[in-house]
Amino acid sequence: MEFYEDYFEKNPVEAIKAGKDKDGNIQFVTGDPLIDRWEEQIAKGIMPDLTEGMTSEEILKLKEEREAAKSKKQKDVSPLWRRKHW
């Protein structure tokens, strides 16, 4: 692995060539079917569904954590900034 890191660091164009698929899109292959599908979608300009491999419980927990983070961020905004920007 270190060989490739060193080689591609010295030859960045070769890294791009190595990452191209048959259509010329840059796509990295990891060996994980889910990640490789996402990489293929990204290479084609499609936004992958990053919750695809999650259970409904995990998706719900993610949404709850996101809402909690938004709420905390709004509370952490200083009153002076809030007055100026809201």
N, CA, C and O of each residue as an XYZ file, in Angstrom:
344
protein
N       0.826     -1.193      0.000
C       0.000      0.000      0.000
C       0.869      1.254      0.000
O       0.590      2.206     -0.729
N       1.903      1.256      0.804
C       2.771      2.434      0.860
C       3.426      2.709     -0.485
O       3.674      3.861     -0.841
N       3.708      1.636     -1.234
C       4.279      1.825     -2.564
C       3.356      2.694     -3.413
O       3.801      3.644     -4.057
N       2.050      2.356     -3.405
C       1.100      3.113     -4.207
C       0.974      4.548     -3.708
O       0.886      5.477     -4.511
N       0.964      4.735     -2.400
C       0.902      6.089     -1.854
C       2.082      6.914     -2.346
O       1.917      8.046     -2.800
N       3.266      6.339     -2.252
C       4.468      7.055     -2.694
C       4.439      7.298     -4.201
O       4.760      8.391     -4.667
N       4.050      6.270     -4.960
C       4.035      6.378     -6.413
C       3.036      7.447     -6.866
O       3.369      8.304     -7.684
N       1.810      7.393     -6.331
C       0.789      8.345     -6.743
C       1.081      9.759     -6.252
O       0.687     10.735     -6.892
N       1.762      9.870     -5.130
C       2.155     11.197     -4.657
C       3.144     11.829     -5.632
O       3.084     13.030     -5.896
N       4.048     11.021     -6.161
C       5.038     11.522     -7.129
C       4.451     11.650     -8.527
O       4.941     12.447     -9.328
N       3.407     10.878     -8.838
C       2.792     10.850    -10.166
C       1.273     10.988    -10.057
O       0.556     10.020    -10.312
N       0.764     12.166     -9.685
C      -0.670     12.315     -9.448
C      -1.544     12.001    -10.667
O      -2.677     11.549    -10.506
N      -1.044     12.230    -11.860
C      -1.826     11.927    -13.062
C      -2.094     10.425    -13.156
O      -3.153     10.013    -13.630
N      -1.155      9.620    -12.713
C      -1.330      8.171    -12.729
C      -2.451      7.740    -11.774
O      -3.150      6.762    -12.038
N      -2.617      8.456    -10.688
C      -3.701      8.139     -9.744
C      -5.049      8.358    -10.412
O      -5.975      7.570    -10.218
N      -5.165      9.413    -11.189
C      -6.420      9.687    -11.891
C      -6.677      8.607    -12.937
O      -7.801      8.124    -13.076
N      -5.629      8.230    -13.671
C      -5.782      7.165    -14.671
C      -6.218      5.864    -14.008
O      -7.084      5.164    -14.532
N      -5.638      5.537    -12.878
C      -5.955      4.289    -12.185
C      -7.379      4.288    -11.642
O      -7.985      3.227    -11.493
N      -7.916      5.468    -11.346
C      -9.256      5.559    -10.767
C     -10.370      5.692    -11.779
O     -11.537      5.773    -11.394
N     -10.046      5.719    -13.078
C     -11.086      5.899    -14.096
C     -11.765      4.579    -14.447
O     -11.124      3.533    -14.547
N     -13.076      4.661    -14.628
C     -13.813      3.476    -15.070
C     -13.816      3.412    -16.597
O     -13.162      4.223    -17.253
N     -14.543      2.459    -17.161
C     -14.530      2.256    -18.613
C     -15.104      3.442    -19.390
O     -14.793      3.618    -20.568
N     -15.942      4.260    -18.736
C     -16.519      5.437    -19.389
C     -15.679      6.691    -19.181
O     -16.042      7.765    -19.661
N     -14.563      6.564    -18.473
C     -13.693      7.713    -18.235
C     -14.026      8.495    -16.980
O     -13.382      9.503    -16.687
N     -15.038      8.039    -16.225
C     -15.364      8.691    -14.961
C     -14.389      8.235    -13.887
O     -13.969      7.077    -13.869
N     -14.033      9.143    -12.997
C     -13.139      8.770    -11.899
C     -13.965      8.062    -10.840
O     -14.883      8.638    -10.258
N     -13.627      6.813    -10.603
C     -14.353      6.006     -9.629
C     -13.367      5.124     -8.886
O     -12.569      4.418     -9.502
N     -13.422      5.166     -7.585
C     -12.529      4.354     -6.777
C     -13.265      3.093     -6.331
O     -14.423      3.152     -5.917
N     -12.592      1.974     -6.417
C     -13.170      0.688     -6.073
C     -12.576      0.235     -4.745
O     -11.359      0.148     -4.587
N     -13.462     -0.051     -3.795
C     -13.012     -0.431     -2.455
C     -13.152     -1.921     -2.190
O     -12.488     -2.465     -1.307
N     -14.024     -2.588     -2.962
C     -14.318     -3.990     -2.698
C     -15.574     -4.169     -1.869
O     -16.101     -5.278     -1.781
N     -16.068     -3.091     -1.253
C     -17.320     -3.124     -0.501
C     -18.447     -2.798     -1.482
O     -18.453     -1.710     -2.058
N     -19.399     -3.710     -1.686
C     -20.431     -3.484     -2.700
C     -21.226     -2.185     -2.504
O     -21.531     -1.497     -3.477
N     -21.557     -1.853     -1.275
C     -22.330     -0.646     -1.009
C     -21.511      0.606     -1.328
O     -21.988      1.502     -2.024
N     -20.297      0.665     -0.827
C     -19.431      1.826     -1.072
C     -19.119      1.938     -2.562
O     -19.124      3.038     -3.115
N     -18.851      0.815     -3.208
C     -18.563      0.850     -4.641
C     -19.764      1.338     -5.448
O     -19.586      2.045     -6.440
N     -20.978      0.977     -5.046
C     -22.189      1.480     -5.718
C     -22.291      2.997     -5.538
O     -22.607      3.718     -6.485
N     -22.021      3.478     -4.317
C     -22.043      4.926     -4.079
C     -20.996      5.623     -4.931
O     -21.267      6.664     -5.531
N     -19.794      5.048     -4.986
C     -18.719      5.645     -5.797
C     -19.131      5.705     -7.269
O     -18.858      6.693     -7.951
N     -19.782      4.657     -7.755
C     -20.236      4.639     -9.146
C     -21.288      5.724     -9.370
O     -21.254      6.418    -10.386
N     -22.214      5.873     -8.437
C     -23.246      6.901     -8.566
C     -22.623      8.294     -8.547
O     -23.008      9.155     -9.339
N     -21.677      8.520     -7.660
C     -21.006      9.821     -7.585
C     -20.277     10.108     -8.891
O     -20.331     11.228     -9.399
N     -19.592      9.097     -9.440
C     -18.868      9.270    -10.696
C     -19.808      9.655    -11.829
O     -19.408     10.350    -12.763
N     -21.060      9.203    -11.748
C     -22.048      9.521    -12.779
C     -22.807     10.815    -12.477
O     -23.681     11.216    -13.245
N     -22.477     11.462    -11.373
C     -23.139     12.710    -11.008
C     -24.438     12.519    -10.256
O     -25.229     13.454    -10.131
N     -24.665     11.315     -9.754
C     -25.883     11.004     -9.001
C     -25.569     11.087     -7.506
O     -24.549     10.569     -7.051
N     -26.446     11.737     -6.752
C     -26.270     11.801     -5.301
C     -26.750     10.485     -4.700
O     -27.937     10.171     -4.778
N     -25.840      9.707     -4.098
C     -26.259      8.421     -3.527
C     -27.075      8.606     -2.250
O     -26.961      9.616     -1.555
N     -27.895      7.605     -1.965
C     -28.663      7.585     -0.727
C     -27.756      7.020      0.362
O     -27.567      5.806      0.452
N     -27.201      7.894      1.177
C     -26.234      7.462      2.186
C     -26.877      6.736      3.361
O     -26.180      6.221      4.235
N     -28.194      6.697      3.380
C     -28.878      5.928      4.427
C     -29.245      4.531      3.923
O     -29.886      3.762      4.638
N     -28.846      4.208      2.713
C     -29.215      2.944      2.074
C     -28.884      1.715      2.911
O     -29.678      0.775      2.953
N     -27.758      1.698      3.562
C     -27.364      0.530      4.340
C     -27.831      0.556      5.787
O     -27.438     -0.298      6.583
N     -28.666      1.528      6.134
C     -29.091      1.689      7.527
C     -30.473      1.078      7.765
O     -31.295      0.983      6.854
N     -30.702      0.670      9.005
C     -32.028      0.201      9.398
C     -32.919      1.414      9.643
O     -32.423      2.534      9.768
N     -34.230      1.196      9.712
C     -35.154      2.314      9.964
C     -34.885      2.940     11.334
O     -35.062      4.145     11.511
N     -34.458      2.122     12.306
C     -34.131      2.654     13.636
C     -32.897      3.563     13.570
O     -32.852      4.607     14.220
N     -31.903      3.158     12.781
C     -30.691      3.974     12.643
C     -30.990      5.292     11.936
O     -30.441      6.334     12.296
N     -31.856      5.243     10.934
C     -32.237      6.468     10.223
C     -32.973      7.413     11.156
O     -32.714      8.617     11.146
N     -33.886      6.887     11.963
C     -34.619      7.709     12.927
C     -33.661      8.337     13.930
O     -33.773      9.524     14.236
N     -32.720      7.551     14.444
C     -31.742      8.077     15.401
C     -30.899      9.173     14.760
O     -30.612     10.185     15.399
N     -30.499      8.982     13.507
C     -29.718      9.991     12.792
C     -30.497     11.292     12.668
O     -29.942     12.369     12.884
N     -31.784     11.202     12.322
C     -32.629     12.394     12.207
C     -32.750     13.105     13.551
O     -32.687     14.332     13.615
N     -32.923     12.337     14.621
C     -33.030     12.935     15.958
C     -31.733     13.644     16.335
O     -31.761     14.754     16.868
N     -30.598     13.006     16.060
C     -29.304     13.620     16.379
C     -29.079     14.884     15.556
O     -28.530     15.865     16.059
N     -29.499     14.864     14.293
C     -29.352     16.038     13.435
C     -30.186     17.200     13.970
O     -29.714     18.336     14.020
N     -31.429     16.915     14.371
C     -32.299     17.958     14.917
C     -31.737     18.505     16.228
O     -31.791     19.711     16.470
N     -31.205     17.636     17.067
C     -30.606     18.078     18.329
C     -29.402     18.974     18.065
O     -29.204     19.971     18.759
N     -28.602     18.625     17.067
C     -27.430     19.435     16.727
C     -27.855     20.797     16.190
O     -27.243     21.811     16.525
N     -28.903     20.833     15.356
C     -29.412     22.111     14.844
C     -29.900     22.985     15.988
O     -29.610     24.180     16.039
N     -30.649     22.372     16.912
C     -31.193     23.108     18.048
C     -30.072     23.680     18.912
O     -30.131     24.835     19.334
N     -29.048     22.859     19.174
C     -27.915     23.310     19.983
C     -27.172     24.434     19.283
O     -26.749     25.393     19.929
N     -27.007     24.328     17.972
C     -26.301     25.357     17.222
C     -27.039     26.684     17.330
O     -26.419     27.732     17.509
N     -28.365     26.638     17.221
C     -29.144     27.868     17.322
C     -29.038     28.482     18.714
O     -29.024     29.705     18.855
N     -28.962     27.642     19.737
C     -28.831     28.147     21.104
C     -27.442     28.729     21.355
O     -27.284     29.650     22.157
N     -26.423     28.179     20.657
C     -25.045     28.621     20.858
C     -24.718     29.924     20.143
O     -23.659     30.504     20.384
N     -25.597     30.396     19.274
C     -25.343     31.636     18.546
C     -25.437     32.799     19.521
O     -26.385     32.903     20.300
N     -24.442     33.669     19.463
C     -24.436     34.794     20.401
C     -25.599     35.739     20.103
O     -26.013     35.864     18.950
N     -26.127     36.403     21.128
C     -27.232     37.341     20.924
C     -26.869     38.473     19.964
O     -27.720     38.938     19.206
N     -25.609     38.921     19.992
C     -25.205     39.998     19.082
C     -25.255     39.532     17.633
O     -25.727     40.264     16.764
N     -24.774     38.325     17.368
C     -24.826     37.806     15.996
C     -26.281     37.596     15.578
O     -26.665     37.916     14.453
N     -27.083     37.056     16.491
C     -28.484     36.791     16.195
C     -29.202     38.090     15.840
O     -29.986     38.123     14.892
N     -28.944     39.151     16.586
C     -29.594     40.433     16.361
C     -29.211     40.985     14.978
O     -30.039     41.573     14.282
N     -27.954     40.785     14.599
C     -27.450     41.328     13.336
C     -27.932     40.514     12.139
O     -28.216     41.087     11.087
N     -28.032     39.182     12.275
C     -28.290     38.326     11.131
C     -29.692     37.738     11.081
O     -30.053     37.151     10.061
N     -30.490     37.862     12.116
C     -31.834     37.258     12.076
C     -32.872     38.289     11.991
O     -34.059     37.967     11.949
